[in-house]
Amino acid sequence: MKTRKGKVNTPAMILLILGLSTIAFPLYMTIVIAFKQPSEMTNSISGILSLPQNWSLDNFREAMRVTDFWHSLGNSLVITVCTVVLAVLIHSLMGFALGRSKAGNKFYGFVYLFIVSGMFVPFAILMMPLAKQTAEMHLANWVGVVLLYVVFYMPMNVMLYAGYLVNVPLALEEAATVDGATTWRTYWKIVFPIMKPMHATVAIITALAVWNDVMTPLVIMAGSGQNTLPLAQLNFQTQFGTNYNLAFASYLLSLIPVLIFYLICQKQILNGMVNGAVK
């Protein structure tokens, strides 16, 4: 990295290298261990860091068999897609309603703060009551998990949408009102399309959180016979140890769908973060 005078900014370069190493090294370890056979794993550091003697896909095939990969992948995709769609539709509408109203109305301001304060409530406190309620309401399945996710990520997403609306000129809505458009029509025809960068940001943040979550499906869907990918990956951890080769191979397989989704939405995500993702 160079400054305007052409000199190398050494501290910034060092920080960039350290930041890159924190990402590249764990990824390297994951790939190397995923392709290794258990016999190649030794207690020495050099043995763990060394490249596999034979690059084989046997670990991936076995990991797919143990986790019932396609079935677990389907459950994870259904839960993630449903949650993201509902979050974008519901949370954006709530963010619009509260973001435009809280400035001049104390009641809406209180409602906004009350919803946002939900970010500070740990899941551990709600875990047992929610498990009992979902069982009594016959929602101890993926539908119940989706509904809970929509509620759990509401505080953060509403805050993001409300903050983003600061950069949306109010004059656009006033002009639509003058032309005879209702508030509902103004939102869906004007405001909702303008918030496209924030939709992408909310979608990827919510998708990553849902895709990697273990605790909620474990508590709610226990005994239902349905597994998400993170739940299925618990099969590699036993009382006596962990099969790291199969586990890391499974982690790489579960990384691919989210990575593809991120690459598709990358441009919109950056725009959303730059243009007022945080007020």
Residue pairs with C-beta under 8 A, 6 or more apart in sequence:
1 8
1 9
1 12
1 13
1 16
2 8
2 9
3 9
29 48
29 49
29 248
30 248
30 251
30 252
31 248
31 252
32 48
32 49
32 50
32 51
32 52
33 41
33 48
33 244
33 245
33 248
34 59
34 60
34 245
34 248
34 249
34 251
34 252
35 52
35 55
35 56
35 59
35 249
36 52
36 59
36 245
37 52
37 53
37 54
37 56
37 58
37 59
37 245
38 243
38 245
40 47
40 50
40 52
40 53
41 47
41 48
41 244
41 245
42 48
59 245
59 246
59 248
59 249
60 249
60 252
60 253
62 246
62 249
63 69
63 236
63 246
63 247
63 249
63 250
63 253
64 70
64 250
64 253
66 232
66 235
66 236
66 246
66 250
67 227
67 229
67 232
67 233
67 235
67 250
68 227
68 232
69 229
69 232
69 250
69 253
71 227
72 227
72 228
72 229
72 231
72 232
73 229
73 254
73 257
75 142
75 226
75 227
75 228
75 229
76 211
76 228
76 229
76 230
76 254
77 257
78 142
79 142
79 145
79 146
79 149
79 210
79 217
79 228
80 207
80 210
80 211
82 146
83 146
83 149
83 150
83 153
83 206
83 207
83 210
84 203
84 206
84 207
84 210
86 146
86 150
87 149
87 150
87 153
87 154
87 157
87 202
87 203
87 206
88 199
88 202
88 203
90 150
90 154
91 150
91 153
91 154
91 157
91 158
91 161
91 202
92 157
92 161
92 192
92 195
92 198
92 199
92 202
93 187
94 115
94 154
94 158
94 161
95 157
95 158
95 159
95 160
95 161
95 162
95 164
95 165
96 161
96 165
96 187
96 191
97 108
98 108
98 111
98 112
98 115
98 158
98 162
99 112
99 161
99 162
99 163
99 165
99 166
100 165
100 170
100 173
101 108
102 108
102 109
102 111
102 112
102 162
103 109
112 158
112 162
115 154
115 155
115 158
116 155
116 158
116 159
117 155
118 154
118 155
119 155
119 156
119 159
123 152
123 215
123 216
127 215
127 219
130 148
130 219
130 220
131 140
131 219
131 220
134 140
134 144
134 148
134 220
137 144
139 147
139 220
140 220
140 221
140 222
140 223
140 224
141 220
141 221
141 224
141 226
142 221
142 226
144 220
145 216
145 217
145 220
145 221
148 216
148 220
149 206
149 210
149 213
149 216
152 216
153 205
153 206
153 209
156 205
157 202
157 205
157 206
159 279
160 198
160 201
160 202
160 277
160 278
161 195
161 198
161 202
162 279
163 276
163 277
163 278
163 279
164 195
164 197
164 198
164 272
164 275
164 276
164 277
165 191
165 195
166 276
166 279
167 275
167 276
168 191
168 194
168 195
172 190
172 191
172 194
173 186
173 190
173 191
176 185
176 186
176 189
176 190
177 183
177 186
181 189
181 190
196 268
197 268
197 269
197 271
197 272
197 275
198 272
198 277
199 268
199 272
200 265
200 268
200 269
200 271
200 272
201 268
201 269
201 272
201 273
201 277
202 272
203 265
204 261
204 262
204 265
204 269
207 258
207 261
208 258
211 229
211 230
211 254
211 257
211 258
212 230
213 230
214 230
214 231
214 234
217 227
217 228
217 230
217 231
218 231
221 227
221 228
221 231
229 250
229 254
230 254
232 250
233 247
233 250
233 251
233 254
236 242
236 243
236 244
236 246
236 247
236 250
237 247
262 269
